[in-house]
Amino acid sequence: MTDQEVQGWYFTRFEERVPAEPVPASAARDFVFQALAVLAGTLGVRYLAWRWTVLNPDAVAFSIVVAAAETLAFAGAALFFLSLWRTEDPPARPAPATVNEIRDVPLPADRPLRVDVLITTYGEPVELVRLSVRDALKLTYPHPITLRVHVLDDGRRPAVQAMAREEGAAYLTRATNLGYKAGNLANGLEQTDGDLVVVCDADTRPFPRLLEDTLGHFRDPRVAWVQTPQWFYDVDPGTRLPDWLAARAGRAGRALGRCAEALVGPVAVGADPLGCDPQAFYDVVQRCRNWCNAAFCCGAGSIHRREAVMEAALKGFAARISAETAPFTARVPDPALRADLAAVLTAQAARRIELTPFKFHVSEDIYTSLTIHADADRRWRSVYHPRVLTRMLSPQDLTAWSIQRFKYACGTLDIAWRDNPLRLRGLSPWQKLMYGATIYAYLAPLWTVPLLLAPLAYFFAGVTPVRSFDITFFAHFVPFLVATRLAVLVRAWSVPTWRSEQFHLSAFWLHLRALAHVVTRRHIHFVVTPKIAPGRRSLALVSPHLVLLAATAVGIAYRASLVSSDAPEAVSAAFVSNVFWSLHNALCFAPFIAAAFTVRRRMGAEGVAS
């Protein structure tokens, strides 16, 4: 593809966009959030303690299911608040000049740092990879450094090899695709020798200061990796609500928009139509894990200490060999024979078992993080660096978004199935809680599905999960809801979270499929998220949402026809409450469904995005 064709790609119009600076950490804001979180937790416990005493005696089973769902949802909120307990940014440290400045045991002959940038690719457009290579070669550093850029091509494409040669980068490939991306990275590590390794996807374009701003963290010899935020610079930023309303209603509209944002946080009309902006995750969730050493690796945009990765791999390699040989050697009573047998079996196992510097898994990044964090001997530390230092491309349609999120969900749930962090020795209690909170979030269908279906039971059968929706119910429930919302607003501060919340609820069917996929032990395929492709309509992905909304609309009409003007107040309150909850669900589903019907960033015949 020529430079002229590259200029026709949709994302070229965003080339000059710069990321926002992270909101400064604030001890005062931490205190306010913690107070609100404790208040919300107290009110939640109060509500649930009362809630279990008012089960509907006419529909006990249904009432228990809904109450259990509410209890599970509260547990998720409690875990979420605990995982956001405190914001702590790592102190800035000067970039190290030599390798001995990042080691606990100095080398006899000091030397400049060696840094390898590994750019993984499989089938992405060659010219897209070229942009990443060019930006990686522009990395700056205030001291002499050995910087090498390697293209790790699992597609074994001559065009990629030629591009790497043209740009002055190394080209590495292998005969098979064993281990997918993790295997590709392992192959790269085997053929390089950098003290530090930068991991990039095919579309990861680092800013020049990436190394200068992050390598200072490695002055602490216990730091195993540094994760930087992943910034999708092509996401539509939308129009701030006050500005959008001002264009239509003048000063009154602007004032109304400001009032709305004061209540729910920043709102941008038309922003992030696919809900793929990761800012809420990185600026809120990951950033709040620094203080307890629980920020995990997210792959692209991370910098790793080779020593930590390889040491963890060797320990895992030895453990697997021991696990395979121990059952056989334990049966031999004679010590000499047992030693001879162990040597033979160990040699055989070592030839067969793969050394996996990055865990061979669909979620190799978080799995490797878990393994390194659990090393009780070394007590490796991770660092989340809050400033954006790389840029990437977002999923371009709902199909690509779903491929990416299904992979995340399956991978995380499979890790819980194989190596549950709660049972993993070496992790601190807070680390277990943080990893557990991440896994628990993907179990959301266990409570969201019953809560989504509960209004239908009322609309079609007149069944409610409580005895009555009276003033006592609202006195218990509304304060908890308000305190929870306020806590989220204070913690997020100026970071928009509403679109993330909408898409998280809308992903209930995707997460339910992922849960079934893992429980039934089906093979999890590694599918590369499409980078440059025409937008596609994805109606099949929203069919459960459309069916649920259609059933809800019919149910509301049916129940409304039965509710007369002189109906008892309790019946009217039940009707209004269920309609309100249904409208909330519809509001969350709306952008998700709209994304399925919208064809975005389509490439025309001239190569220009439309």
C-alpha positions in Angstrom: 0.0 0.0 0.0 1.4 3.4 -0.9 1.7 6.5 1.2 -1.2 8.0 -0.7 -3.4 5.1 0.2 -2.4 5.4 3.8 -3.4 9.1 3.8 -6.9 7.8 2.8 -7.3 5.8 5.9 -9.9 7.2 8.3 -7.6 7.7 11.2 -5.2 10.1 9.4 -7.6 12.9 10.3 -6.8 12.3 14.0 -3.0 12.3 13.7 -2.6 15.6 15.4 -4.8 14.7 18.4 -3.0 14.7 21.7 -4.1 12.8 24.9 -5.4 14.6 27.9 -3.2 14.8 31.0 -4.3 12.6 33.9 -6.3 14.2 36.7 -3.9 14.9 39.5 -4.2 12.5 42.4 -5.9 14.0 45.5 -5.9 12.8 49.1 -9.0 14.9 49.8 -10.9 13.2 46.9 -9.7 9.8 48.2 -11.2 10.6 51.6 -14.5 11.8 50.2 -14.8 8.7 48.0 -13.9 6.4 50.9 -16.5 8.1 53.1 -19.2 7.7 50.4 -18.1 4.1 49.7 -18.5 3.2 53.4 -21.8 5.0 53.5 -23.0 3.2 50.4 -21.8 -0.1 51.8 -23.6 0.5 55.1 -26.8 1.5 53.3 -26.5 -1.5 51.0 -26.2 -3.9 53.9 -29.1 -2.2 55.6 -31.2 -2.6 52.4 -30.4 -6.2 51.9 -31.0 -7.1 55.5 -34.4 -5.6 55.2 -34.9 -7.0 51.6 -34.7 -10.6 52.6 -37.5 -10.1 55.2 -40.0 -8.8 52.6 -40.0 -11.7 50.1 -43.3 -12.0 48.3 -45.1 -14.9 49.9 -47.2 -15.4 46.8 -44.0 -16.0 44.6 -41.3 -17.2 47.0 -39.0 -18.8 44.4 -39.1 -15.8 42.1 -38.6 -13.5 45.0 -35.6 -15.4 46.3 -34.0 -15.4 42.8 -34.3 -11.7 42.5 -33.1 -11.1 46.1 -30.1 -13.3 45.4 -29.3 -11.4 42.2 -29.4 -8.1 44.2 -27.1 -9.6 46.8 -24.6 -10.7 44.1 -24.8 -7.3 42.5 -24.1 -5.6 45.9 -21.1 -7.9 46.4 -19.8 -6.8 43.0 -20.3 -3.1 43.9 -18.5 -3.7 47.2 -15.5 -5.4 45.4 -15.5 -2.5 42.9 -15.3 0.1 45.6 -12.6 -1.7 47.5 -10.6 -2.0 44.2 -10.8 1.8 43.9 -10.0 2.6 47.5 -7.0 4.9 46.9 -5.2 6.6 44.0 -1.4 6.6 44.2 0.8 7.6 41.3 4.4 6.4 41.3 7.0 9.1 42.0 8.8 10.4 38.9 12.5 9.2 38.9 15.2 10.2 36.4 15.9 7.9 33.5 18.7 5.5 34.3 21.9 6.0 32.4 23.4 2.5 32.6 22.2 -1.0 33.2 23.7 -1.1 36.8 21.2 1.6 37.8 18.3 -0.8 37.4 20.0 -3.9 38.9 20.2 -5.1 42.5 23.4 -7.0 41.7 25.7 -4.7 39.5 27.5 -6.1 36.5 31.3 -6.1 36.8 31.5 -4.0 33.6 28.7 -1.4 33.5 27.2 -0.5 30.0 24.4 1.4 28.4 20.9 -0.1 28.6 19.6 -2.4 25.9 16.0 -2.0 25.0 14.1 -4.3 22.6 10.8 -3.1 21.1 8.7 -6.1 20.0 5.9 -5.4 17.6 3.7 -8.4 17.1 1.7 -8.9 13.9 -0.3 -11.6 12.2 -2.4 -10.4 9.4 -2.6 -6.6 9.8 -2.0 -4.4 6.8 1.7 -4.0 6.1 1.6 -0.2 6.0 -0.2 -0.1 9.3 2.7 -2.0 10.9 5.1 0.3 9.1 3.6 3.3 11.0 4.3 1.5 14.3 7.8 0.6 13.3 8.6 4.2 12.3 7.3 5.6 15.6 9.2 3.0 17.6 12.4 4.1 15.8 11.8 7.7 16.8 11.9 6.9 20.6 14.2 9.3 22.4 16.4 8.9 25.5 18.6 11.3 27.4 21.5 8.9 27.6 23.3 6.5 25.2 21.1 3.4 24.7 21.0 0.3 22.5 17.5 0.4 21.0 16.4 -2.3 18.6 13.0 -2.6 17.0 11.8 -6.1 16.0 8.8 -7.0 13.9 7.5 -10.4 15.2 5.5 -11.7 12.2 3.3 -14.8 12.9 2.0 -14.4 9.4 5.4 -15.2 7.8 4.8 -12.6 5.1 7.5 -11.6 2.7 6.0 -8.1 2.4 6.4 -7.6 6.1 10.0 -8.8 6.0 10.7 -6.4 3.2 9.1 -3.5 5.0 11.1 -4.2 8.2 14.3 -4.2 6.1 13.4 -0.9 4.4 12.7 0.7 7.8 15.8 -0.6 9.5 14.0 -3.0 11.9 14.8 -6.6 12.6 12.3 -9.3 11.3 11.6 -12.4 13.4 9.2 -15.2 12.6 8.8 -18.9 13.4 7.6 -22.1 11.8 4.3 -22.5 13.7 1.8 -20.3 15.6 2.0 -22.3 18.9 0.8 -20.2 21.8 -0.5 -17.4 19.4 0.6 -14.0 20.6 2.3 -15.4 23.7 4.3 -17.8 21.6 5.2 -15.0 19.2 6.5 -12.9 22.1 8.4 -15.9 23.6 10.1 -16.4 20.2 11.1 -12.8 20.2 12.5 -13.0 23.7 14.5 -16.1 22.7 16.2 -14.2 19.9 16.9 -10.9 21.6 18.9 -9.9 24.7 17.5 -6.5 25.8 17.5 -5.7 29.5 14.0 -4.2 29.1 11.4 -5.2 26.5 8.6 -3.0 25.1 5.5 -4.9 24.0 3.5 -3.4 21.1 0.7 -4.6 19.0 0.7 -4.0 15.2 -1.1 -0.7 15.6 0.7 0.5 18.8 2.4 3.7 18.0 4.6 5.0 20.9 5.2 8.6 21.5 8.9 9.6 21.5 9.1 10.0 25.3 7.9 6.5 26.1 11.3 5.3 27.4 12.4 8.6 28.9 9.2 8.8 31.0 9.0 5.2 32.2 12.4 3.6 32.6 13.1 5.6 35.8 10.6 3.2 37.5 13.0 0.4 36.9 15.5 2.0 39.2 13.7 0.0 41.8 15.1 -3.5 41.1 11.9 -5.1 42.2 9.8 -3.5 39.4 9.0 -6.2 36.9 6.9 -4.2 34.5 5.4 -0.8 33.8 2.0 -0.5 32.2 1.0 2.7 30.4 -2.6 3.6 29.4 -3.9 2.4 26.1 -5.2 5.4 24.2 -7.5 5.0 21.2 -6.8 8.2 19.5 -9.4 7.6 16.8 -12.5 7.5 19.1 -15.0 10.2 18.4 -14.8 12.7 21.3 -18.3 14.0 20.6 -19.7 17.4 21.8 -19.9 18.3 25.4 -23.5 18.5 26.6 -23.5 22.2 27.6 -22.1 23.1 24.1 -24.5 20.9 22.4 -27.5 22.4 24.2 -26.1 25.9 23.9 -26.2 25.5 20.1 -29.9 24.7 20.3 -31.1 26.7 23.3 -28.6 29.4 23.9 -27.6 30.3 27.5 -30.5 28.4 29.0 -29.3 25.2 27.2 -25.7 25.7 28.4 -26.9 26.2 32.0 -29.1 23.1 31.8 -26.2 21.1 30.4 -23.9 22.2 33.2 -26.5 21.2 35.8 -26.9 17.8 34.2 -23.1 17.2 34.2 -22.9 18.3 37.9 -25.3 15.4 38.6 -24.0 12.6 36.4 -20.5 13.7 35.4 -19.1 14.7 32.0 -21.4 14.0 29.1 -20.4 14.3 25.4 -23.2 13.9 22.8 -22.1 11.4 20.1 -18.9 10.4 21.9 -17.5 6.9 21.7 -20.4 5.3 19.8 -18.9 1.8 20.3 -18.1 2.1 24.0 -14.5 1.2 23.4 -12.7 4.2 25.0 -10.6 2.5 27.8 -10.1 5.7 29.8 -12.4 4.7 32.6 -10.6 1.4 33.1 -7.1 2.9 33.0 -7.5 6.3 34.7 -9.8 4.9 37.4 -9.4 1.1 37.9 -5.7 0.5 37.0 -4.6 3.7 38.6 -6.2 2.7 41.9 -4.2 -0.5 42.0 -0.7 1.0 42.3 -0.8 1.5 46.1 -1.2 -2.3 46.7 1.0 -3.5 43.9 -1.9 -5.0 41.9 -1.8 -3.2 38.6 -1.7 -5.9 36.0 -0.2 -6.0 32.5 -2.5 -5.3 29.6 -0.1 -6.2 26.8 0.5 -3.3 24.4 2.2 -0.3 25.8 3.9 -2.2 28.6 7.6 -2.4 29.4 9.1 -5.5 31.0 12.2 -6.4 32.8 13.6 -9.4 31.0 15.0 -10.9 34.2 11.5 -11.0 35.8 9.8 -12.6 32.8 12.4 -15.2 32.2 12.8 -16.1 35.9 9.1 -16.6 36.2 9.1 -18.8 33.1 12.0 -20.9 34.3 10.3 -21.4 37.7 7.1 -22.5 35.9 9.1 -24.7 33.6 10.7 -26.5 36.6 7.4 -26.8 38.4 5.8 -28.5 35.4 8.7 -30.9 35.0 8.6 -31.7 38.7 4.8 -32.3 38.6 5.2 -34.7 35.7 8.1 -36.7 37.1 7.2 -36.8 40.8 4.4 -39.5 40.6 6.9 -41.9 39.0 10.0 -41.3 41.1 8.0 -41.4 44.3 7.3 -45.1 43.7 11.1 -46.0 43.7 12.3 -46.7 47.3 16.1 -46.9 46.4 17.6 -43.3 46.5 20.2 -44.0 43.8 17.7 -45.5 41.4 15.2 -42.8 42.2 17.9 -40.1 41.3 18.8 -41.9 38.1 15.1 -42.2 37.1 14.4 -38.6 37.9 17.3 -37.5 35.7 16.0 -39.6 32.7 12.4 -38.4 33.2 13.4 -34.8 33.7 15.5 -34.8 30.4 12.5 -36.3 28.5 10.0 -33.8 30.0 12.4 -30.9 29.4 12.5 -31.7 25.7 8.7 -31.9 25.5 7.5 -29.0 27.7 7.6 -25.5 26.2 9.4 -22.7 28.1 6.8 -20.0 28.2 8.1 -16.5 29.2 4.6 -15.2 28.5 1.9 -17.7 29.5 0.5 -19.5 26.4 -3.0 -18.3 26.9 -5.6 -16.2 25.1 -5.1 -13.6 28.0 -1.3 -14.0 28.2 -0.9 -10.5 29.6 -2.9 -10.8 32.8 -1.9 -14.5 33.3 1.8 -13.6 33.1 1.1 -10.7 35.6 -0.6 -13.1 38.0 2.3 -15.5 37.8 5.0 -12.9 38.4 3.0 -11.2 41.2 2.7 -14.6 42.9 6.4 -15.2 43.1 6.8 -15.2 46.9 10.6 -15.2 46.8 11.1 -12.1 44.6 8.0 -10.1 45.5 8.0 -8.4 42.1 6.3 -5.0 41.8 4.2 -3.6 39.0 3.8 0.0 38.2 0.9 1.7 36.4 2.2 4.9 34.8 -0.8 7.3 34.4 0.4 9.4 31.5 -0.6 8.2 27.9 2.6 7.4 26.0 1.3 5.3 23.1 -1.7 5.5 20.8 -3.7 2.7 19.2 -6.7 2.1 17.0 -10.1 1.2 18.4 -12.5 -1.6 17.2 -14.3 -0.3 14.1 -17.7 -2.0 14.5 -19.7 -4.0 17.0 -18.4 -7.3 15.5 -14.7 -6.2 16.2 -15.7 -4.9 19.6 -17.4 -8.2 20.5 -14.5 -10.3 19.3 -12.2 -8.3 21.5 -14.5 -8.4 24.6 -15.4 -12.1 24.2 -11.6 -12.9 24.2 -11.1 -10.8 27.3 -14.1 -12.4 29.1 -13.1 -16.0 28.1 -9.5 -15.5 29.0 -10.2 -14.0 32.4 -12.8 -16.6 33.4 -10.5 -19.4 32.2 -7.7 -18.1 34.4 -10.1 -18.2 37.3 -10.9 -21.8 36.4 -7.3 -22.8 36.1 -5.4 -20.7 38.7 -8.0 -19.0 40.9 -6.1 -16.0 42.4 -7.9 -16.6 45.7 -6.1 -20.0 46.0 -2.8 -18.8 44.6 0.0 -18.7 47.1 2.4 -15.7 47.0 -0.3 -13.1 46.4 -1.0 -10.6 49.1 -4.6 -10.3 50.4 -5.1 -7.0 48.5 -3.7 -8.5 45.3 -6.1 -11.4 45.6 -9.0 -9.0 46.1 -8.0 -6.9 43.0 -7.6 -9.9 40.7 -10.8 -11.4 42.2 -12.7 -8.1 41.5 -11.6 -8.3 37.8 -12.8 -11.9 37.5 -16.0 -11.2 39.4 -17.0 -8.5 37.0 -17.2 -11.1 34.2 -19.7 -13.1 36.3 -22.2 -10.2 36.0 -24.8 -12.2 34.0 -25.5 -14.3 37.1 -27.3 -11.2 38.5 -28.0 -9.0 35.6 -30.0 -11.5 33.7 -32.5 -12.1 36.6 -32.8 -8.4 37.2 -33.3 -7.7 33.5 -36.1 -10.3 33.3 -37.8 -9.4 36.6 -40.0 -6.6 35.1 -41.4 -9.0 32.6 -42.7 -11.2 35.4 -44.7 -8.2 36.7 -45.9 -6.9 33.4 -47.3 -10.3 32.2 -48.1 -12.1 35.5 -48.4 -9.3 38.0 -45.7 -10.9 40.2 -43.4 -8.7 42.2 -40.2 -9.7 44.0 -41.3 -7.9 47.2 -44.6 -7.7 49.1 -45.2 -4.2 47.9 -43.4 -1.2 46.4 -44.3 1.1 49.3 -42.6 4.1 50.9 -40.6 1.7 53.1 -39.1 0.0 50.1 -38.0 3.3 48.6 -36.7 4.6 51.9 -34.4 1.6 52.0 -33.4 1.4 48.4 -33.1 5.1 47.2 -30.5 6.2 49.7 -28.2 3.3 48.8 -28.6 4.1 45.1 -27.8 7.8 45.6 -24.8 7.1 47.8 -23.4 4.6 45.3 -23.8 7.0 42.4 -22.1 9.8 44.3 -19.2 7.5 45.2 -18.7 6.6 41.5 -18.8 10.3 40.5 -16.3 11.3 43.1 -13.9 8.5 42.2 -14.2 9.0 38.4 -14.2 12.8 38.8 -13.7 14.2 35.3 -13.4 10.8 33.6 -16.6 9.8 31.7 -17.9 6.4 32.9 -21.5 6.3 31.7 -20.8 4.8 28.2 -18.7 2.1 29.9 -21.5 1.3 32.2 -24.0 1.1 29.4 -21.9 -1.3 27.4 -21.0 -3.4 30.4 -24.7 -4.0 31.0 -25.3 -4.5 27.3 -22.6 -7.2 27.2 -24.7 -9.5 29.4 -25.3 -11.9 26.6 -21.6 -11.9 25.5 -20.4 -12.5 29.0 -23.0 -15.3 29.5 -21.7 -17.0 26.4 -18.2 -16.6 27.6 -19.1 -18.2 31.0 -20.8 -21.1 29.3 -17.7 -21.4 27.0 -15.4 -21.8 29.9 -17.6 -24.0 32.1 -18.1 -26.5 29.2 -14.3 -26.5 28.7 -14.5 -25.5 25.1 -11.3 -24.5 23.3 -10.7 -20.7 23.4 -9.5 -19.4 20.1 -7.2 -16.5 19.8 -8.7 -14.1 17.3 -6.9 -10.9 16.3 -9.1 -7.9 16.7 -9.6 -6.4 13.2 -7.6 -3.1 12.8 -8.5 -1.8 9.3 -11.7 -3.2 7.8 -15.0 -1.9 6.5 -17.7 -1.3 9.1 -20.2 -4.1 9.3 -23.8 -4.3 10.6 -24.0 -6.7 13.5 -27.6 -7.3 14.0 -27.2 -10.9 15.3 -25.2 -9.5 18.3 -28.1 -7.4 19.5 -31.0 -9.9 18.8 -31.3 -10.7 22.6 -31.5 -7.0 23.4 -34.1 -6.4 20.7 -36.2 -9.4 21.9 -36.0 -8.2 25.5 -37.0 -4.6 24.6 -39.9 -5.8 22.4 -41.2 -8.1 25.1 -40.9 -5.2 27.6 -42.8 -2.8 25.3 -45.6 -5.4 24.9 -45.6 -6.1 28.7 -45.8 -2.4 29.5 -48.8 -2.0 27.2 -50.5 -5.1 28.5 -50.0 -4.1 32.2 -51.1 -0.5 31.5 -54.3 -1.8 30.1 -55.0 -3.6 33.4 -54.1 -0.7 35.7 -57.2 1.4 36.0 -57.3 4.9 37.3 -58.6 3.8 40.7 -56.0 1.0 41.1 -54.5 0.7 44.6 -51.4 2.9 45.2 -49.2 -0.2 45.7 -50.1 -1.5 42.2 -49.4 2.0 40.7 -46.1 2.2 42.5 -45.1 -1.3 41.3 -46.0 -0.3 37.7 -44.0 2.9 37.8 -41.0 1.2 39.4 -40.9 -1.5 36.8 -41.4 0.9 34.0 -38.5 3.1 35.4 -36.2 0.1 35.6 -37.2 -1.0 32.1 -36.4 2.5 30.7 -33.0 2.5 32.4 -32.3 -0.8 30.7 -33.5 0.5 27.3 -31.3 3.6 27.8 -28.3 1.4 28.4 -29.1 -0.8 25.4 -29.7 2.1 23.0 -26.1 2.9 22.0 -25.2 -0.7 21.9 -28.1 -1.4 19.5 -27.3 1.7 17.5 -23.7 0.6 17.1 -25.0 -2.7 15.5 -27.0 -0.8 12.9 -24.4 1.8 12.1 -21.7 1.2 9.5 -18.7 3.3 10.5 -15.4 4.2 8.9 -16.3 2.5 5.6 -13.5 2.6 3.1 -14.7 3.9 -0.3 -13.4 2.9 -3.6 -10.9 5.8 -3.4 -9.6 4.6 0.0 -11.3 7.5 1.8 -13.2 6.8 4.9 -16.9 7.7 4.8 
